[in-house]
């Protein structure tokens, strides 16, 4: 799945600044907000050529999305590059995504890492998470679980749900950090309460197995069900298993089959095997 790139944003509480002596970036933002893309392009083109980093970013977005101008990814890359070189975090992030996925430029994982790092070091939460993923998976640089955990932590502390899940899971497994089930419980709970499905499954597992908390099958079922209702196949399978063996209550074969089927429909191998045994 392709990662979304950032567009143009403005705090709606802040009115656009109008300059009497020429176009401003803020005027372009206001035009963009009302979908007057050609007007935004006129505002930003002059400023971008003069070296305004925000206008360069705005122009890059227009070329990237083909709004008010013919879509041209090569030009989008060029303008993102100019803005990124001036330290604009949004431009650095979008440029990293383009290099990471080979859009408008030849794919280059090391360049993606370079620009994710530049944005991450400015406190950009999503860039911190993406940099952590690069360290976690060894994409564009040597795999380093300790560095992955550090960048997950920075993003997690800013409220990034996926980073909180990854950090919590690292504490659960002891990858990149010393195993600490209490810390796992802390971070997974935060992510699960944000509605992050993977964290809900992982948190359910902690309650199921009594890791970092007293075993509580009913609480495990609650978290498995929360994720299962949102379509997570692992949660659906785990929930089916709870109903099959009667963990947390009486056995319920009908509910077990129901959730096995939902998980199997998404290709979960354990659910497929379990249904074959039931049907045999």
C-alpha positions in Angstrom: 0.0 0.0 0.0 1.3 3.4 -1.0 1.9 5.8 1.8 -0.1 9.1 1.6 1.9 12.3 1.1 1.1 15.4 2.9 -1.0 18.2 1.4 -1.5 21.8 2.5 -2.8 22.6 5.9 -3.7 25.8 7.8 -5.0 26.5 11.2 -8.6 27.5 10.5 -8.4 29.9 13.5 -5.7 31.9 11.8 -6.9 34.1 9.0 -4.7 34.3 5.9 -2.2 37.1 6.0 -2.8 39.5 3.1 0.2 41.6 1.9 -0.4 44.7 -0.1 2.9 44.5 -1.9 2.6 41.1 -3.6 1.4 37.5 -3.1 2.0 35.7 0.1 2.3 32.0 1.0 -0.8 32.4 3.2 -2.8 33.8 0.3 -2.0 30.7 -1.6 -3.0 28.5 1.3 -6.4 30.3 1.5 -6.9 29.9 -2.2 -6.0 26.2 -1.9 -8.5 25.7 0.9 -11.3 26.9 -1.3 -9.9 24.8 -4.2 -8.9 27.8 -6.3 -5.8 25.8 -7.3 -4.7 28.0 -10.2 -4.7 31.1 -7.9 -2.7 29.1 -5.4 -0.2 28.2 -8.1 0.2 31.9 -9.1 0.8 32.9 -5.5 3.4 30.2 -4.9 5.2 30.2 -8.2 6.7 33.7 -7.9 7.6 33.1 -4.2 9.1 29.6 -4.9 11.4 31.0 -7.6 12.5 33.6 -5.1 13.5 30.9 -2.6 10.5 30.8 -0.2 10.6 27.2 1.2 6.9 27.1 2.1 5.9 28.2 -1.4 8.3 25.6 -2.9 6.5 23.0 -0.8 3.1 24.3 -1.9 4.1 24.2 -5.5 5.5 20.7 -5.1 2.1 19.6 -3.7 0.3 21.0 -6.7 2.6 19.2 -9.1 2.4 16.0 -7.0 -1.4 16.0 -7.0 -2.1 17.6 -10.4 -4.2 20.4 -8.8 -4.5 23.5 -11.0 -1.6 22.3 -13.0 -0.6 19.3 -15.1 0.6 16.5 -12.8 4.4 16.3 -13.0 6.1 14.1 -10.4 9.6 15.0 -11.6 8.8 18.7 -10.9 7.2 17.7 -7.6 10.4 16.0 -6.5 12.5 19.0 -7.6 10.4 21.4 -5.6 10.2 19.1 -2.6 14.0 18.8 -2.8 14.5 22.6 -2.7 12.2 23.0 0.2 13.7 20.1 2.0 17.2 21.5 1.6 16.0 24.5 3.4 14.8 22.4 6.4 11.0 22.2 5.8 9.9 19.1 7.6 6.8 18.4 5.5 8.9 18.6 2.4 11.5 16.3 3.9 8.8 13.8 4.8 7.1 13.8 1.4 10.5 13.5 -0.4 11.4 10.6 1.8 8.1 8.8 0.9 8.8 9.4 -2.8 12.3 7.9 -2.5 11.0 5.1 -0.4 8.4 4.1 -3.0 10.1 5.1 -6.2 7.5 7.6 -7.2 8.7 10.4 -9.6 12.3 9.3 -8.8 14.2 6.1 -8.7 13.6 4.3 -5.5 16.4 4.8 -3.0 16.0 3.5 0.5 19.1 5.2 1.8 17.8 8.6 0.6 14.4 7.8 2.1 16.2 7.2 5.5 18.2 10.4 5.1 15.1 12.5 4.7 13.0 10.7 7.2 15.8 11.3 9.7 16.0 15.0 8.8 12.2 15.4 9.5 12.3 13.1 12.6 15.1 15.2 14.2 12.8 18.2 14.0 10.2 16.3 16.0 8.0 15.1 13.1 6.0 12.3 14.6 5.3 10.3 11.5 8.8 10.6 10.3 10.1 9.3 13.7 7.8 6.3 13.3 8.9 5.7 9.7 12.6 6.0 10.6 12.0 3.5 13.4 10.4 1.1 10.9 13.5 1.4 8.7 15.8 0.5 11.6 13.3 -2.3 12.7 13.3 -3.9 9.2 16.8 -2.9 8.0 15.5 -0.8 5.1 18.1 1.6 3.7 20.5 1.0 6.6 21.7 -1.8 8.9 19.0 -3.3 11.1 19.3 -2.0 14.6 16.5 -2.9 17.1 17.9 -0.6 19.8 17.7 2.4 17.4 14.2 1.3 16.3 13.0 1.3 19.9 14.5 4.7 20.5 12.6 6.3 17.5 9.4 4.4 18.3 9.7 5.9 21.8 10.0 9.4 20.5 6.9 9.0 18.3 5.1 7.1 21.1 5.6 9.9 23.6 3.9 12.2 21.1 0.9 10.0 20.9 1.6 8.0 17.7 -0.6 4.9 18.1 1.3 2.6 15.8 4.6 3.5 17.4 3.1 2.8 20.8 2.1 -0.6 19.6 5.5 -1.4 18.2 7.3 -0.2 21.3 4.9 -2.2 23.5 5.5 -5.3 21.4 9.3 -4.8 21.7 9.0 -4.7 25.5 6.9 -7.9 25.3 9.4 -9.8 23.2 12.6 -8.2 24.5 13.7 -7.0 21.0 15.9 -3.9 21.1 15.0 -3.4 24.8 15.1 -5.4 28.0 11.9 -7.5 28.2 9.5 -5.6 30.5 5.9 -6.7 30.6 4.8 -3.8 32.7 6.1 -1.4 30.0 4.5 -3.6 27.3 1.2 -3.3 29.1 1.6 0.5 29.5 2.3 1.2 25.8 -0.1 -1.3 24.4 -2.9 0.0 26.6 -2.4 3.5 25.4 -2.4 2.4 21.7 -5.4 0.0 22.2 -7.4 2.8 23.8 -6.7 4.9 20.7 -8.5 2.2 18.7 -5.3 0.7 17.1 -6.3 -2.8 16.2 -2.9 -4.5 16.4 -2.4 -3.1 19.9 -5.8 -4.4 20.9 -4.8 -7.9 19.8 -1.5 -7.6 21.6 -3.1 -6.3 24.7 -5.6 -9.1 24.7 -2.7 -11.6 24.5 -1.2 -10.0 27.6 -4.4 -10.4 29.5 -4.9 -13.9 28.1 -1.5 -15.1 29.2 -1.1 -13.0 32.3 2.0 -11.1 31.2 2.6 -8.0 33.2 -0.9 -8.3 34.6 -3.0 -10.9 36.3 -4.5 -13.3 33.8 -8.0 -12.1 32.9 -9.7 -14.1 30.1 -12.7 -11.9 30.0 -10.6 -8.8 29.5 -8.7 -10.6 26.8 -12.0 -11.5 25.1 -13.0 -7.8 25.3 -9.9 -6.6 23.5 -9.9 -9.5 21.0 -13.6 -8.7 20.2 -12.8 -4.9 19.8 -10.2 -5.7 17.2 -12.2 -8.5 15.6 -15.2 -6.3 15.1 -13.0 -3.9 13.1 -11.9 -6.8 10.9 -8.5 -7.9 12.3 -8.1 -11.6 11.3 -5.7 -12.5 14.2 -8.2 -11.1 16.7 -11.0 -13.0 15.0 -9.0 -16.2 15.2 -8.0 -15.6 18.9 -11.6 -14.9 19.7 -12.7 -18.1 18.0 -10.2 -20.0 20.0 -11.5 -18.6 23.3 -15.0 -19.6 22.4 -13.9 -23.1 21.2 -12.1 -24.0 24.5 -14.4 -22.0 26.7 -11.7 -19.8 28.1 -13.4 -17.0 30.1 -16.8 -18.8 30.1 -18.6 -21.7 28.6 -17.7 -23.2 25.3 -19.6 -21.8 22.4 -19.0 -23.7 19.2 -21.4 -21.5 17.1 -19.5 -18.3 18.0 -16.2 -20.1 17.5 -17.2 -21.2 14.0 -18.5 -17.7 13.2 -15.2 -16.1 14.0 -13.1 -18.8 12.4 -15.0 -18.2 9.2 -14.4 -14.5 9.3 -10.7 -15.0 9.9 -10.5 -17.7 7.2 -12.2 -15.4 4.7 -9.2 -13.1 5.1 -6.7 -15.9 4.6 -5.7 -16.7 8.3 -4.1 -20.1 7.9 -4.9 -21.3 11.5 -8.6 -20.5 11.0 -8.6 -22.3 7.6 -7.0 -25.4 9.2 -9.4 -25.3 12.2 -12.5 -25.1 9.9 -11.2 -28.1 7.9 -10.9 -30.1 11.1 -14.4 -29.1 12.1 -15.9 -29.9 8.8 -14.1 -33.3 8.5 
